[in-house]
Amino acid sequence: MQLSPMDVVARVDVLALAGTPAETFTAGGAAVTVGPRGSVVIADTVDQVGASGVWSSEEFRLVGPVPGALAERFLRSARAWPSLAPSAELGSIHLFVRLGQAFLYLGPVHHSQSGWTGDVWTMEDCTLRVEPPLSRDVLDRVRPPGTPTTLPALDWLDHVDDDRATALRLFIEGWYPPPDPDEEPDTPSVVVPEALAAFYRLARGRTGVLGVQNFIRPAGDLTIGADGLLEFGHENQGCFSWSLDLSQDDPTVWTSDAPDFRHVEREPLSGFLLQFSLYEAMLNAPYHAWSRPVPTPIASELLGTLRRVPLKTWMWPMYQTSFYVAPGLIACVDDDEENEECRVEFGATHRSLLRPLADQGIRWSVFDG
């Protein structure tokens, strides 16, 4: 049977693509049938972080754990594992979405990336690449748009100028779920400034507060270096680290990206921790829109409905980062003044918050709206 993308077919035609005998697995609500002629993925029209479904115009996410036989089939087809030789007999991976009693064919898909855990290397999730990208009309059919019921508020923003401890507390309490009350507190291994001690109290029982890309060290792992500074955080690849002077109430923060080079952050610890929290919350948000470098006036238009967080720019080795927010939305803006352009990264708690960005004529490197 020959099918073209956007064909609507009956179930019997769908399963014929796998051939017989076939075996069917389930993963995250999707059904995956594997047979001698190919593999067939059938998903519902859902839009949930924990369910298998169409994620964006270019991605389908299969949420696991994925059975071993299925994981091996996908990896062989993608030539993604050197020890698993590819085989022309595996056929293609075909993607369908249920529309009532019929099935919409989205075309053949390909393994893009996958996550693995455990001693026996279980595939926990798998991203399948959709080519060509789905149009907005088709995307709305297979991933129906929704509206948020509640969004994190911006009450914390009013305290940034005069009470950063309150601002940080309200932001974390509003952005993250309530903490796990059974998690034991992590006592700092040295006496730390109150801003850092309060940060550790807020992080207790809240996954991700200490970082998902870059990290604040666990309280029990703090040490004082030979220079007398407390190294309390680091970039994910160890390219640079953050230190502070324990003799100050609201210490200066130093960024060190070489043994003999460091620079002073523009904000003291109280502001730095808020900047760190905003950046990590953006990265850990379920939905993203990340631009390639765009002219500064275009970036200003993208940010027109957001409020700028009143902090000095965060000094990365290559960029100066500012933060803009709206309810449930964080934008990190890396400003390249020399070239008069910016890179803008949005993180959102609900997909609908990114939808207005779809019509801005921006070439996005990542777009989940």
Solvent accessible surface area in square Angstrom, and as a share of the most:
residue,aa,sasa,rsa
1,M,96,0.43
2,Q,176,0.78
3,L,39,0.19
4,S,63,0.41
5,P,63,0.39
6,M,74,0.33
7,D,51,0.26
8,V,80,0.46
9,V,21,0.12
10,A,51,0.39
11,R,110,0.40
12,V,112,0.64
13,D,50,0.26
14,V,0,0.00
15,L,56,0.28
16,A,44,0.34
17,L,15,0.07
18,A,0,0.00
19,G,9,0.09
20,T,119,0.69
21,P,123,0.77
22,A,52,0.40
23,E,103,0.46
24,T,78,0.45
25,F,28,0.12
26,T,100,0.58
27,A,3,0.03
28,G,28,0.27
29,G,61,0.59
30,A,1,0.00
31,A,15,0.12
32,V,0,0.00
33,T,8,0.05
34,V,20,0.12
35,G,4,0.04
36,P,69,0.43
37,R,137,0.50
38,G,0,0.00
39,S,1,0.01
40,V,0,0.00
41,V,0,0.00
42,I,2,0.01
43,A,0,0.00
44,D,56,0.29
45,T,47,0.28
46,V,39,0.22
47,D,46,0.24
48,Q,113,0.50
49,V,92,0.53
50,G,61,0.58
51,A,23,0.18
52,S,3,0.02
53,G,6,0.06
54,V,4,0.02
55,W,13,0.04
56,S,8,0.05
57,S,35,0.23
58,E,71,0.32
59,E,32,0.14
60,F,0,0.00
61,R,89,0.32
62,L,0,0.00
63,V,39,0.22
64,G,19,0.18
65,P,86,0.54
66,V,4,0.02
67,P,41,0.26
68,G,56,0.54
69,A,62,0.48
70,L,0,0.00
71,A,5,0.04
72,E,71,0.32
73,R,34,0.12
74,F,0,0.00
75,L,7,0.03
76,R,61,0.22
77,S,45,0.29
78,A,37,0.29
79,R,181,0.66
80,A,50,0.39
81,W,98,0.35
82,P,136,0.85
83,S,90,0.58
84,L,32,0.16
85,A,64,0.49
86,P,63,0.40
87,S,47,0.30
88,A,108,0.84
89,E,145,0.65
90,L,24,0.12
91,G,34,0.33
92,S,52,0.33
93,I,5,0.03
94,H,27,0.12
95,L,0,0.00
96,F,0,0.00
97,V,0,0.00
98,R,69,0.25
99,L,45,0.23
100,G,69,0.66
101,Q,176,0.78
102,A,30,0.23
103,F,12,0.05
104,L,0,0.00
105,Y,6,0.02
106,L,5,0.02
107,G,1,0.01
108,P,51,0.32
109,V,2,0.01
110,H,98,0.44
111,H,29,0.13
112,S,46,0.30
113,Q,114,0.51
114,S,32,0.21
115,G,23,0.23
116,W,65,0.23
117,T,70,0.41
118,G,53,0.51
119,D,145,0.75
120,V,126,0.73
121,W,155,0.54
122,T,45,0.26
123,M,1,0.01
124,E,57,0.26
125,D,65,0.34
126,C,1,0.00
127,T,10,0.06
128,L,0,0.00
129,R,71,0.26
130,V,1,0.01
131,E,99,0.44
132,P,99,0.62
133,P,75,0.47
134,L,14,0.07
135,S,63,0.41
136,R,75,0.27
137,D,110,0.57
138,V,20,0.12
139,L,5,0.03
140,D,38,0.20
141,R,120,0.44
142,V,0,0.00
143,R,5,0.02
144,P,58,0.36
145,P,79,0.50
146,G,39,0.38
147,T,116,0.67
148,P,43,0.27
149,T,136,0.79
150,T,119,0.69
151,L,60,0.30
152,P,24,0.15
153,A,60,0.46
154,L,31,0.15
155,D,72,0.37
156,W,6,0.02
157,L,7,0.04
158,D,97,0.50
159,H,63,0.28
160,V,0,0.00
161,D,115,0.60
162,D,117,0.61
163,D,58,0.30
164,R,55,0.20
165,A,70,0.54
166,T,27,0.15
167,A,0,0.00
168,L,10,0.05
169,R,100,0.36
170,L,38,0.19
171,F,5,0.02
172,I,0,0.00
173,E,76,0.34
174,G,41,0.39
175,W,36,0.13
176,Y,19,0.07
177,P,98,0.61
178,P,121,0.76
179,P,53,0.33
180,D,70,0.36
181,P,107,0.68
182,D,120,0.62
183,E,84,0.38
184,E,138,0.62
185,P,84,0.53
186,D,75,0.39
187,T,104,0.60
188,P,41,0.26
189,S,60,0.39
190,V,40,0.23
191,V,136,0.78
192,V,19,0.11
193,P,14,0.09
194,E,108,0.48
195,A,26,0.20
196,L,0,0.00
197,A,19,0.15
198,A,22,0.17
199,F,0,0.00
200,Y,17,0.07
201,R,144,0.53
202,L,20,0.10
203,A,11,0.09
204,R,94,0.34
205,G,12,0.11
206,R,35,0.13
207,T,131,0.76
208,G,11,0.10
209,V,3,0.02
210,L,51,0.26
211,G,12,0.11
212,V,61,0.35
213,Q,72,0.32
214,N,2,0.01
215,F,72,0.30
216,I,2,0.01
217,R,59,0.21
218,P,62,0.39
219,A,0,0.00
220,G,37,0.36
221,D,83,0.43
222,L,5,0.02
223,T,79,0.46
224,I,87,0.44
225,G,37,0.36
226,A,123,0.95
227,D,90,0.46
228,G,42,0.40
229,L,18,0.09
230,L,0,0.00
231,E,55,0.25
232,F,0,0.00
233,G,0,0.00
234,H,60,0.27
235,E,16,0.07
236,N,58,0.30
237,Q,143,0.63
238,G,57,0.55
239,C,77,0.46
240,F,18,0.07
241,S,20,0.13
242,W,3,0.01
243,S,12,0.08
244,L,0,0.00
245,D,43,0.22
246,L,55,0.27
247,S,98,0.63
248,Q,76,0.34
249,D,137,0.71
250,D,62,0.32
251,P,0,0.00
252,T,39,0.22
253,V,0,0.00
254,W,65,0.23
255,T,1,0.00
256,S,27,0.18
257,D,50,0.26
258,A,42,0.33
259,P,148,0.93
260,D,134,0.70
261,F,114,0.48
262,R,101,0.37
263,H,37,0.17
264,V,71,0.41
265,E,6,0.03
266,R,110,0.40
267,E,8,0.04
268,P,44,0.28
269,L,0,0.00
270,S,22,0.14
271,G,0,0.00
272,F,0,0.00
273,L,0,0.00
274,L,0,0.00
275,Q,1,0.00
276,F,0,0.00
277,S,4,0.03
278,L,0,0.00
279,Y,32,0.12
280,E,1,0.00
281,A,0,0.00
282,M,0,0.00
283,L,32,0.16
284,N,68,0.35
285,A,5,0.04
286,P,48,0.30
287,Y,16,0.06
288,H,25,0.11
289,A,0,0.00
290,W,65,0.23
291,S,3,0.02
292,R,95,0.35
293,P,83,0.52
294,V,13,0.07
295,P,71,0.45
296,T,50,0.29
297,P,92,0.58
298,I,67,0.34
299,A,2,0.02
300,S,65,0.42
301,E,129,0.58
302,L,11,0.05
303,L,14,0.07
304,G,60,0.58
305,T,129,0.75
306,L,22,0.11
307,R,119,0.43
308,R,100,0.36
309,V,2,0.01
310,P,53,0.33
311,L,10,0.05
312,K,126,0.53
313,T,23,0.13
314,W,2,0.01
315,M,49,0.22
316,W,40,0.14
317,P,68,0.43
318,M,159,0.71
319,Y,57,0.22
320,Q,49,0.22
321,T,1,0.01
322,S,15,0.09
323,F,4,0.02
324,Y,44,0.17
325,V,2,0.01
326,A,20,0.16
327,P,62,0.39
328,G,1,0.01
329,L,14,0.07
330,I,1,0.00
331,A,0,0.00
332,C,1,0.01
333,V,10,0.06
334,D,10,0.05
335,D,46,0.24
336,D,40,0.21
337,E,119,0.53
338,E,159,0.72
339,N,91,0.47
340,E,129,0.58
341,E,50,0.22
342,C,7,0.04
343,R,79,0.29
344,V,0,0.00
345,E,19,0.09
346,F,1,0.00
347,G,0,0.00
348,A,0,0.00
349,T,40,0.24
350,H,46,0.20
351,R,13,0.05
352,S,32,0.21
353,L,41,0.20
354,L,0,0.00
355,R,83,0.30
356,P,87,0.55
357,L,15,0.08
358,A,38,0.29
359,D,129,0.67
360,Q,84,0.37
361,G,79,0.76
362,I,23,0.12
363,R,181,0.66
364,W,37,0.13
365,S,58,0.38
366,V,53,0.30
367,F,45,0.19
368,D,8,0.04
369,G,3,0.03
